[in-house]
């Protein structure tokens, strides 16, 4: 029979480090908040570009005519007549959600859903129906996924660096 033994130097330091890392890895509030801020910027870029990576469907002649008749602010930017939708987008982290390791990005504006996914809707003050095209403004770009991965990588690297 062959036997061997291992003598671990600095056992207490290693144990404290592992306990600290275990504790830190149960709460991702910091990188989630950073990711939320990043996503708000990305969504802002979606609005400024009027759709990314593909441009949104242009405004219909009816929408343009309504805006020119004073029934809107006059902006011809898609999904940005009053700015309400764009300004309503927020993030929700542990304080407002049940899962402290979750991040929500969205809006509570009632008409947001029809613009995000498209559909048919009754025109205001008429009995006519209009087809609303899909214009996804809450959209993760490929570069967003890479950036968020980087945020988490930096967070984990900083935790580990504390015990080198």
N, C-alpha and C positions, 0 to 999 in steps of 0.2 A: 504494500500500500504506500502511496506517496501522499504526503501531507504538506501543506504550506499554510502560512499565515500572512495576513496583511496588517500592517501597523499604519493607521491613518493619523498623520500629523495634523494638528489643528482641527480635530474633530468638532469641537465646540463652535468654531468659526464657520465650518462647513454646514453644521446643523442650523445655526442662526441664519446663514445665507439662504438655505433651502426653505426655512420657515418664512422668511421675508418674501422670497420669490413666490411661494405658494399663496401668501396673503395678497400680494400685489396682482397676481393673476386671477383673482376672483372679482376684481372690480376694474372694468375698462372705461370708467367715466372720462378720464383725461383724453385718451385717443378717440373716444366716441365724440366728445365735444369738438375736438380738432377736425374730425371727419365731417361733422355737421357744418362747421364754418366753411370748410372746403366745398361741400355740396351746395351750400347757398350761393357761393361764387359761381359754381358751374351752372346752376339753374339760371342765375342772372345772365351768364353768357348765352344760354339757350334763348332767352328773351331778346337779348341784344342782336343775336344773329337771326332771329325769327325762325328758329328751328335748327338743330344740329343733330346728327351729321347731315340730315336731309332738311331742306327748307320746308316750312309749313305751307300748306295749301294757301294760296293768296286769298285776300278778302273777296267776298262776292260783291257784285255790283249793287245789290240791295243794301248790304252793310255799308258800303262806301257812300251810297246815297243818303242813308239814315244819318250818318255822321256829318255829312255836309249840310243837312237840314237842321242842324242844331240839336239833334237827339243824342249826340255824343260830344266829346270834348273836341273833336276834329282830328284827333290823331289817326294816321293811317297805318300805324304799326299794328301788326297782328297780335291779338290778345292783350293789347295795351291801350284801349280807349281811355279808361280812367286811371289805370295803374293799380286798381284794387287787387286784382288777382296776383300780380307779381309781388306786391307789397305784403300780401297775406301769407306768403310761404315762410314757414318756421321749422325749427328742429325741436324735437322732444327727446330728452334723455332721461336718465334714472329718476329725476325729480317728478316727472309727470307720467312716466310709464311704470308698469308693474315690474318689468325686468330691468335691473340696473345695468345689464350688459346688452341693451338694445338701443337703437337709435331710430327715431321716426322723422321723416322729412315729408312735409305736406302742407295742406291748406284746408280750412274749414269753409271756404267760400262755396256756396251751394252749386254754382254753375261750373266749377272747376272740372268736375267729372266728365261732363259732356264735351268739354274742350280737350281734355286729356285723351279720351277714348273714342270720341265721335258718337253720332247717333242722330235721332230725329227729335225735334223739339217744336212745340207750338210757338209761333211768333207772338211777341208781346202785343197785347190788345187786338189780336186778330184770331180768326179760326183757321188760319193757314198753318201748315206744317213746313218746317225747313230741315234740310239735311245739314247737320253740322259735321265738318270733316274732323278727323282725328288730328290733333296737334299736340303731341306729347312734349310737355314742358318739364315734367318731373321725369327726367331721363338720365340714366347713368351712361356716360361716354366710356369708351375703353380706357382713355387716359385717367378718368376718375378712379377706376378700379386700381390702376397702377399707383396713383397718388395715395389712395387710402391704404393700400398694402404698405407703402413706404411709411405712412404715419404710424402704423402698428409696428413695423420693423424697428423704427427709431425708439418707440416706447419700450419695447422688449429689450432692445440693446442697452438702453439707459438703466433698466432695472438690473440687468446682469453686470454692467460695468461697475455698479456700486460695490461689488464684492470681489473685484479682481485684485 
